[in-house]
Amino acid sequence: MASAPSMTTYLSNKVLGYLLGGVSLTIPATLFLGLATSCNAAGTVTGEPTIGQKGYTRVQFSNSKATITVTNSTTTVNVTGGTTTYPVGTIVAFGTTDTLPQPLVAATPYFVVGGSGSTITVATSPGGTAITFTSTGSGTNSLIPAFGTAASAQISNAIALTFPQDVTTDWGAMSIFFITDAATAGNAWLYNAISGATTIAIDQTPYFPATLLVIGPMA
């Protein structure tokens, strides 16, 4: 299990500026999960595997909520509200007030495999075949954030967050997870040690099961 009571200075300044300084706070519609050997309050990440090598890529996940509609016998998900940018590879999840379009399953990770603007296609695996819908569902159907509802000053991932590639060369012991706003470089927002450094070896596919990536409590 991993926990992250640590906001970086970058995020702390944004929150304080928003609450007390009259500065607008823009939240990214998608965020990225990365692994490393260390991170500090300044947001300096060290020991992260080289992006694009050894099978390492940061995990991009949706941080947005939006209404969706689909048409029977098509693969297109129409997104209304939230963001209109869900790049290929983004992990998304769906929820409903009644019945989701079939074969979608609530609180299950799906991967964006195509589309642009307010229309996307999704699959059950990275780069997989786009799902063809066999019903339109009922009630209000939504694209929901990868993390659940905050309570007791903490929040956890509502769905599994899986790295998109098998490891091609050992990454070694990854002892830190961090959340950032870009696929490369960017600004680290949150970080903390993983309970028991995880040695990641060739042919493994690293992932955090649902509820095991806990952020908080914030002190």
C-alpha positions as CSV (number, residue, x, y, z in Angstrom):
1,M,0.0,0.0,0.0
2,A,1.2,3.5,-0.8
3,S,0.3,6.8,0.7
4,A,1.1,10.4,-0.1
5,P,0.7,13.0,2.6
6,S,3.2,15.3,0.7
7,M,2.2,18.1,-1.6
8,T,5.0,19.6,-3.5
9,T,5.8,23.3,-3.0
10,Y,4.5,23.8,-6.5
11,L,1.0,22.5,-5.6
12,S,1.0,24.1,-2.1
13,N,1.6,27.6,-3.7
14,K,-1.2,27.0,-6.2
15,V,-3.7,26.0,-3.5
16,L,-2.7,28.9,-1.2
17,G,-2.8,31.4,-4.1
18,Y,-6.3,30.2,-5.0
19,L,-7.7,30.2,-1.4
20,L,-6.1,33.4,-0.1
21,G,-4.5,35.3,-3.0
22,G,-7.2,35.6,-5.6
23,V,-5.3,33.5,-8.1
24,S,-7.2,31.2,-10.4
25,L,-6.4,27.5,-10.2
26,T,-6.4,25.5,-13.3
27,I,-6.6,21.7,-12.7
28,P,-5.2,19.5,-15.6
29,A,-7.9,17.3,-17.1
30,T,-5.4,14.5,-17.2
31,L,-2.5,13.7,-14.9
32,F,0.4,11.3,-15.0
33,L,1.6,8.7,-12.5
34,G,5.3,8.0,-12.4
35,L,7.9,6.0,-10.4
36,A,11.3,7.0,-9.2
37,T,13.8,6.5,-6.4
38,S,13.3,9.8,-4.8
39,C,11.4,13.1,-4.8
40,N,11.4,16.1,-2.5
41,A,9.1,19.0,-1.5
42,A,10.6,21.1,-4.3
43,G,9.2,18.6,-6.8
44,T,12.7,17.4,-7.9
45,V,12.3,13.8,-9.1
46,T,15.4,11.6,-9.3
47,G,15.9,8.0,-10.4
48,E,12.9,7.9,-12.7
49,P,13.5,5.4,-15.5
50,T,14.2,7.1,-18.8
51,I,10.9,7.8,-20.6
52,G,10.7,5.9,-23.8
53,Q,13.4,3.4,-22.7
54,K,13.2,0.0,-20.8
55,G,9.4,0.0,-21.5
56,Y,8.8,2.9,-19.2
57,T,6.1,5.5,-19.9
58,R,4.2,7.5,-17.2
59,V,0.6,6.4,-16.7
60,Q,-1.9,9.0,-18.0
61,F,-5.2,9.0,-16.3
62,S,-8.4,11.1,-16.5
63,N,-9.0,13.7,-13.8
64,S,-12.3,14.9,-15.3
65,K,-16.0,14.2,-15.1
66,A,-18.3,14.5,-18.1
67,T,-21.6,13.2,-19.5
68,I,-21.3,10.5,-22.2
69,T,-23.7,9.2,-24.9
70,V,-23.2,6.3,-27.4
71,T,-25.1,5.0,-30.4
72,N,-25.9,1.3,-30.6
73,S,-23.6,-0.7,-32.9
74,T,-20.9,2.0,-33.0
75,T,-17.6,2.5,-31.3
76,T,-17.8,6.2,-30.6
77,V,-18.2,7.7,-27.1
78,N,-19.6,11.3,-27.3
79,V,-18.3,13.4,-24.4
80,T,-20.2,16.5,-23.1
81,G,-18.6,18.8,-20.5
82,G,-15.4,18.2,-18.7
83,T,-12.4,18.3,-21.0
84,T,-12.4,17.7,-24.8
85,T,-8.9,16.3,-24.7
86,Y,-8.4,12.6,-23.9
87,P,-5.2,11.6,-25.7
88,V,-4.7,8.0,-26.9
89,G,-3.4,5.9,-24.0
90,T,-5.4,7.8,-21.3
91,I,-7.0,5.6,-18.7
92,V,-10.7,6.4,-18.2
93,A,-13.6,5.0,-16.2
94,F,-17.3,5.2,-16.4
95,G,-20.2,5.5,-14.0
96,T,-24.0,5.7,-14.2
97,T,-27.2,6.6,-12.4
98,D,-28.9,3.5,-13.9
99,T,-27.4,1.3,-16.6
100,L,-24.2,1.8,-18.6
101,P,-24.0,1.2,-22.3
102,Q,-23.1,-2.5,-22.8
103,P,-20.5,-3.9,-22.5
104,L,-19.0,-1.2,-20.2
105,V,-18.6,-2.1,-16.6
106,A,-18.7,0.6,-13.9
107,A,-15.4,1.6,-12.1
108,T,-13.3,-0.5,-14.5
109,P,-10.3,0.9,-16.3
110,Y,-10.5,1.5,-20.1
111,F,-7.9,2.9,-22.4
112,V,-8.5,5.6,-25.0
113,V,-7.5,4.1,-28.4
114,G,-8.8,6.8,-30.8
115,G,-10.9,9.8,-31.5
116,S,-10.4,13.5,-31.1
117,G,-12.1,16.5,-29.5
118,S,-15.4,15.5,-27.9
119,T,-15.5,11.9,-29.4
120,I,-13.3,9.0,-28.3
121,T,-13.1,5.3,-28.7
122,V,-12.0,3.0,-25.8
123,A,-10.7,-0.5,-25.4
124,T,-10.0,-2.9,-22.5
125,S,-6.2,-2.8,-23.1
126,P,-3.7,-0.2,-24.3
127,G,-3.8,-0.1,-28.1
128,G,-6.6,-2.7,-28.2
129,T,-9.6,-3.0,-30.4
130,A,-12.2,-0.3,-29.9
131,I,-15.3,-1.5,-28.0
132,T,-18.5,-1.7,-30.1
133,F,-21.6,-0.8,-28.1
134,T,-24.5,-3.2,-28.0
135,S,-26.8,-0.8,-26.1
136,T,-27.1,2.9,-25.3
137,G,-27.6,2.4,-21.6
138,S,-30.1,4.4,-19.5
139,G,-30.0,7.2,-16.9
140,T,-27.1,9.6,-16.9
141,N,-23.9,8.0,-18.0
142,S,-20.6,9.6,-17.2
143,L,-16.9,9.5,-17.7
144,I,-15.5,9.7,-14.2
145,P,-12.1,10.5,-12.6
146,A,-9.7,7.7,-11.9
147,F,-9.7,8.7,-8.3
148,G,-12.7,8.3,-6.0
149,T,-14.4,10.6,-3.5
150,A,-12.2,12.4,-0.9
151,A,-12.9,11.6,2.8
152,S,-11.0,12.1,6.0
153,A,-8.5,14.2,4.2
154,Q,-7.5,11.5,1.8
155,I,-8.4,9.9,-1.5
156,S,-7.5,6.7,-3.4
157,N,-7.7,5.4,-6.9
158,A,-11.1,4.0,-7.8
159,I,-9.7,1.9,-10.6
160,A,-6.4,0.1,-11.2
161,L,-3.7,2.2,-12.8
162,T,-1.5,0.1,-15.0
163,F,1.6,1.1,-16.8
164,P,1.1,0.8,-20.5
165,Q,4.0,-1.4,-21.5
166,D,5.8,-4.5,-20.3
167,V,9.2,-3.8,-18.8
168,T,11.9,-4.6,-21.4
169,T,14.9,-4.0,-19.1
170,D,15.0,-4.0,-15.3
171,W,14.0,-0.7,-13.7
172,G,15.5,-1.7,-10.3
173,A,13.9,-0.7,-7.0
174,M,11.3,2.0,-7.4
175,S,10.6,3.5,-3.9
176,I,8.7,6.7,-4.8
177,F,5.5,7.4,-6.7
178,F,4.6,10.9,-7.9
179,I,1.8,12.6,-9.8
180,T,2.7,15.2,-12.4
181,D,1.1,17.2,-15.1
182,A,3.0,16.1,-18.2
183,A,4.1,13.0,-20.0
184,T,7.7,14.2,-19.8
185,A,9.3,16.8,-17.5
186,G,6.4,18.9,-16.1
187,N,5.6,19.7,-12.5
188,A,5.3,17.2,-9.7
189,W,2.2,17.8,-7.6
190,L,2.2,15.0,-5.1
191,Y,4.6,12.3,-4.1
192,N,5.5,9.7,-1.3
193,A,7.3,6.5,-0.6
194,I,5.9,3.2,-1.7
195,S,5.5,0.9,1.2
196,G,8.4,-1.5,0.7
197,A,10.5,-0.5,-2.3
198,T,9.3,-2.4,-5.3
199,T,11.9,-4.0,-7.6
200,I,10.6,-4.0,-11.1
201,A,12.1,-6.6,-13.4
202,I,11.9,-7.5,-17.1
203,D,8.6,-8.8,-18.5
204,Q,6.6,-7.4,-15.6
205,T,3.7,-4.9,-16.0
206,P,3.7,-2.6,-13.0
207,Y,0.3,-1.5,-11.7
208,F,-1.5,-0.1,-8.6
209,P,-4.7,-2.1,-7.9
210,A,-7.8,0.0,-7.0
211,T,-7.8,1.6,-3.6
212,L,-4.1,0.9,-3.0
213,L,-2.8,4.3,-4.2
214,V,-3.8,6.5,-1.3
215,I,-3.1,10.2,-1.3
216,G,-3.3,11.7,2.2
217,P,-4.2,12.4,4.9
218,M,-3.0,15.9,4.2
219,A,-1.4,17.4,7.3
